Structures are given as structure tokens and as C-alpha cells.
Amino acid sequence: MIFDYEPGDKVFNPNNKNWGIGQVQSIIKEKVTVNFENAGKKVINAKNIQLEKINE
């Protein structure tokens, strides 16, 4: 499985927009660790939740 984001990218979770903007910390297989401005660090299963990348 290939994702179109990498560590350092800014993303948001469309299912939980109140988490705010997050920065990808690491990607291990389908587990993506993201540090969100309003929710802290979350481990997202990218098979179940499609994060949306913010193009700067």
C-alpha cells in the first residue's frame, strides 16, 4: 500500500475536523502517527481512515 504523504506533511482527518491540522510523524506499514494541534498524537490506521494532505 502506497500513501501520498510522508513524515513532515500537514494533514487533516475529514472524520474529525475538530482535531485540527496534524503533522505526520511516522508511517509504519498502514499505521500513520500524526500530531494534531487540538488532539495531540494519534495513531491512524490508513486502511480505515483516509487522511487528506494539505498542500502548502
C-alpha positions in Angstrom: 0.0 0.0 0.0 1.4 3.4 -1.0 0.4 6.6 0.7 0.8 10.1 -0.8 2.1 11.6 2.4 5.4 11.3 4.3 6.8 12.5 7.6 6.6 16.3 7.9 3.5 16.6 5.7 0.5 18.5 7.0 -2.8 16.6 7.0 -6.3 16.6 8.5 -8.8 13.8 9.3 -12.0 14.5 7.5 -13.9 12.4 10.0 -12.6 14.5 13.0 -12.1 18.0 11.6 -12.1 19.4 15.2 -8.7 17.7 15.7 -7.3 20.5 13.6 -4.2 20.3 11.3 -1.8 17.5 12.0 1.8 16.8 11.1 2.7 13.3 10.0 5.4 11.9 12.4 5.9 8.4 11.1 4.5 5.7 8.8 4.9 2.1 9.7 3.0 -0.2 7.3 -0.6 1.1 7.4 -0.1 2.9 10.8 0.4 6.6 10.5 1.3 8.6 13.6 0.1 12.2 13.4 0.5 15.0 15.9 -2.8 17.1 15.8 -2.9 20.6 17.1 -6.2 20.1 19.1 -6.0 16.3 19.8 -2.3 15.5 20.3 -0.6 12.4 19.0 -2.9 9.9 17.3 -2.1 6.6 15.5 -4.3 6.3 12.5 -4.9 3.0 10.6 -4.7 4.3 7.0 -6.7 1.3 5.7 -9.7 2.6 7.6 -9.3 6.4 7.6 -8.1 8.3 4.6 -6.2 11.4 5.8 -6.2 14.4 3.5 -3.0 16.1 2.7 -2.8 19.9 2.9 -0.8 21.3 0.0 1.1 24.4 1.1 
